[in-house]
Amino acid sequence: MHITVTTLPGYTPVEKKLLAKKLKEAAASAGVVSFTVSVSIKDLPMKEWDKFVRELPDNEIIIPELRKGYEDY
C-alpha cells in the first residue's frame, strides 16, 4: 500500500516524518502488514491548491469521518 499526502508548504521534515510514521501505524492497526506500507508527502503551493482539489476525481477523495450509521467503516 502506498499513501500519498499532498499538503501546503510549511511543514518541517520532522513533522512530515512523524505524519508518515503515524499513517503507517494507522494502516497497520487496520490490518495492513506494516513493511508493505510506504508514504510520500508532497508540498503544493497555495496558488495551485484550489485547482488541485477541484480536479481530484470523486473516487479519490476519501474522508474517514464517523457518521451515525457508519460506525463500522
Contacts in CASP RR format, 6 or more apart in sequence:
PFRMAT RR
TARGET T0000
AUTHOR 0000-0000-0000
METHOD contacts of the structure
MODEL  1
MHITVTTLPGYTPVEKKLLAKKLKEAAASAGVVSFTVSVSIKDLPMKEWD
KFVRELPDNEIIIPELRKGYEDY
1 27 0 8 1.000
1 32 0 8 1.000
1 36 0 8 1.000
1 37 0 8 1.000
1 38 0 8 1.000
2 37 0 8 1.000
2 38 0 8 1.000
2 39 0 8 1.000
2 40 0 8 1.000
3 23 0 8 1.000
3 24 0 8 1.000
3 27 0 8 1.000
3 37 0 8 1.000
3 38 0 8 1.000
3 39 0 8 1.000
3 40 0 8 1.000
4 39 0 8 1.000
4 40 0 8 1.000
4 42 0 8 1.000
5 19 0 8 1.000
5 20 0 8 1.000
5 23 0 8 1.000
5 39 0 8 1.000
5 40 0 8 1.000
5 41 0 8 1.000
5 42 0 8 1.000
6 41 0 8 1.000
6 42 0 8 1.000
6 44 0 8 1.000
6 52 0 8 1.000
7 41 0 8 1.000
7 42 0 8 1.000
7 43 0 8 1.000
7 44 0 8 1.000
8 43 0 8 1.000
8 44 0 8 1.000
8 45 0 8 1.000
8 46 0 8 1.000
8 49 0 8 1.000
9 43 0 8 1.000
9 44 0 8 1.000
9 45 0 8 1.000
9 46 0 8 1.000
10 43 0 8 1.000
11 19 0 8 1.000
11 41 0 8 1.000
11 43 0 8 1.000
16 41 0 8 1.000
19 39 0 8 1.000
19 41 0 8 1.000
20 39 0 8 1.000
20 41 0 8 1.000
23 37 0 8 1.000
23 39 0 8 1.000
24 34 0 8 1.000
24 37 0 8 1.000
24 39 0 8 1.000
25 34 0 8 1.000
27 34 0 8 1.000
27 37 0 8 1.000
28 34 0 8 1.000
28 37 0 8 1.000
44 52 0 8 1.000
64 73 0 8 1.000
66 73 0 8 1.000
END
